[in-house]
Amino acid sequence: IENVKVIVRRVFARLPAESVLPLLFESVNFSSDFLADLLKLDDIEKVVAAVPFLKDLPVDTSDLFAIEHALDRFYVEYIILPELAFPTFSHKLS
């Protein structure tokens, strides 16, 4: 999610894609190809449309806070809360 936020912020700030490359990190959630494709986009509507879980949400693409809030909500509701409700076996070992 943080990588997507970095890319969204880059588009809002109208920075070149190369300027945020050092801020991106490897992720189990998004492939490097997916992030590279997002980096090529300079239009926020296209970035939002390219993120599978954002494209169907009513997000105000003129509002950076609204986009980041939608990303945070997705993370909490679909990643954090299910993990708390159904902890994996690895958590039982600790």
N, C-alpha and C positions, 0 to 999 in steps of 0.2 A: 504494500500500500504506500509505503514511504517513497518508493521509486516513482510511482504514478504521481504522487504529490509534487515531487521535484520537477517532473516533466510538465505538469499543469502550471506550476509557478513559472517555469521557463517561458511557456507560451504567453502567460499574462505579462511577464516582464519584457517580452520580445527579445530574449537573449538568444544567441546562437546555440545550437544543439551541443556543440563541442564544449561550451562553457560549463555544462552540468555533468559531463561524463565522469569527472572525478567524484561526484556526489552519489553516483549510482553504485549499488552493490548487488552481488549475486543473490538470487531469490529462488525459493522453492515454489513460489506462487506464480511467477511470471518468467517465461523464458527470455533469454537475452535477445532472441529474434523479435519477440513481441515488444520489448522495450525499445529496441532499435527502430522498429516500425513506428512506435509512438513518437520517438524523437524526431522523426522526419516530418511530423505534422506541425504546422504553424498556426492552425486554426483551432480554437478551443472547442468548437462544436464537433469537429472531426475527432479530436482527442477523446471527448466524452463518448462519442458514438463508437469509438474503437475499443473502449473498455467494456467488456461483456456485461458486467453487473451494473454499470452506470447508464448504459444506453436506454434502458427501459424505465428509468426513474425520472420523475419530473424535477429536473435540476435546472436552476437558473444559471445558464452558462456565462452570464455577464458578472456573476458574483463569485469571486474566488472562495470566500468563506462557505458559500452554499455547496460548492463542489467538494471542498475538503470535508465539510460536515457529512456529506453523502458517503464519501470514502470511509470516514471514521465509523459511521453507523453500520456500514456493510461489515467492516472488520469486527466490530463488537458483536453484532447480531448473528453473523454467520461463521465467525472464526472463534471468538473468545467464549461466548455464551454456550454454544454446543460443547465445547471442550470442557467447560465447567460442569455441564449437566452429565456428560458421558466421558469421564476422564479415561485416558488411554492406559494401557497396561504399564507403560514406562513410568507414569506418575505413581503407580502403586508400589513400584520398586524403591522409590526414594523415601 
